[in-house]
Amino acid sequence: MKLTLDPCTPSQCRPLPDFTRLEFGKLYTDHMFTMEYSPELGWQNPTISPFKNLSLSPATLVLHYAQEIFEGLKAYTRVDGDVGLFRPRDNFIRMNNSAKRMNMPEFDIEIALNGLFKLLKLDKRWVPPQEGASLYIRPAMIATDAVIGLKPSTSYLFYIIMSPVGPYFKIGEKGLNIFVEEQYVRAVRGGIGEAKAGANYAASLLAASEAKKKGFADALWLDGVERRYVEEVGTMNIFFAYGSKVITPKLNGSLLPGITRQSIIELLKSWGETVAEESIDINTLIADIDAGRCTECFGSGTAAVISPVGSLHYKGIDHPISGEAIGPVSQKIFKALTDIQYGKAKDAFGWTRTI
Ligand SMILES: Cc1ncc(COP(=O)(O)O)c(C=O)c1O
């Protein structure tokens, strides 16, 4: 399928921001990628055009029933000056899995990847030059039928927009203080927790706000049935180190299969370390933290790569993990992943892609 290119005229292209003062998601690049779906024609019209507002009927299905999915990945300036991406194909594979779960049409991954690469080439000047800052890439798919009867949409819009963002987290800071959430749940098994659907994030907002109001950095989610098994931390997967052994909750349908999570598992295995995906009982975990058996905890995700957790607040009591210091396992994984991403270390896994 041929990609239509409708670039900005020089006068339409906007001045670049000060890359040292970026706020998350406030500014967008000059262009966007779009394609549309209809039942008769399937996906059609892949186009790159100037970034613009969408025009939608107030009846549009996505606005009422949240039939929407998205992805999040980053492009960054590598040490050799090239623009790098980390496992972009995996984001589109996950997006197609989310589409299946949300009764939305899958798309051709090659068309989406080609659209993304062309978009990045066109908006390359928007990729911040300094390490840590990046161009955040947001693919999304929305249901566009202008019908408020509850049913799956027949028409959809897929688009990719991009936003320059500052460093999310600097390793070397104190670990996060996290509130273990017992009242609210993010997702339940059989629900849509393993899909990257906007509705999951709407469901998480109240708990995250309440945790922040109480002075915590974010909420740790427990399973929705027994409120007993650890699932995720904020919008990250979670890992625990017991000396050199590392464990993470197994994928059970209600947590997001993170690409950073998968990369950490593959990295640890390549180092010959023991890494296990298992059910993690919060009571056992807290006892292990208090006894010093659990030596580190960290979240993983595209935005921060690794976010060390310094303390878990459970049933009114703070449980500091190894004196809240950032531990060697988090630091080693953070360095290994970012060195691969920035082209400072050999990518033996074939994870990176340059534009
Ligand atoms: C709920 C949730 N869990 C985990 C992750 C981490 O996933 P990834 O490593 O693919 O960014 C994210 C971020 O995308 C998320 O939103």
PDBQT file of the ligand as one rigid body, heavy atoms in Angstrom, charges set to zero:
ROOT
HETATM    1  C1  LIG A 401       0.266  -0.693  32.925  1.00  0.00    +0.000 C 
HETATM    2  C2  LIG A 401       1.634  -0.793  32.368  1.00  0.00    +0.000 A 
HETATM    3  N1  LIG A 401       2.424  -1.803  32.771  1.00  0.00    +0.000 NA
HETATM    4  C3  LIG A 401       3.678  -1.948  32.288  1.00  0.00    +0.000 A 
HETATM    5  C4  LIG A 401       4.202  -1.055  31.388  1.00  0.00    +0.000 A 
HETATM    6  C5  LIG A 401       5.593  -1.251  30.862  1.00  0.00    +0.000 C 
HETATM    7  O1  LIG A 401       5.554  -1.674  29.524  1.00  0.00    +0.000 OA
HETATM    8  P1  LIG A 401       6.755  -1.368  28.532  1.00  0.00    +0.000 P 
HETATM    9  O2  LIG A 401       7.980  -1.942  29.157  1.00  0.00    +0.000 OA
HETATM   10  O3  LIG A 401       6.383  -2.049  27.269  1.00  0.00    +0.000 OA
HETATM   11  O4  LIG A 401       6.830   0.115  28.399  1.00  0.00    +0.000 OA
HETATM   12  C6  LIG A 401       3.423   0.033  30.951  1.00  0.00    +0.000 A 
HETATM   13  C7  LIG A 401       3.954   1.022  30.002  1.00  0.00    +0.000 C 
HETATM   14  O5  LIG A 401       3.769   0.906  28.842  1.00  0.00    +0.000 OA
HETATM   15  C8  LIG A 401       2.105   0.163  31.444  1.00  0.00    +0.000 A 
HETATM   16  O6  LIG A 401       1.324   1.173  31.046  1.00  0.00    +0.000 OA
ENDROOT
TORSDOF 0
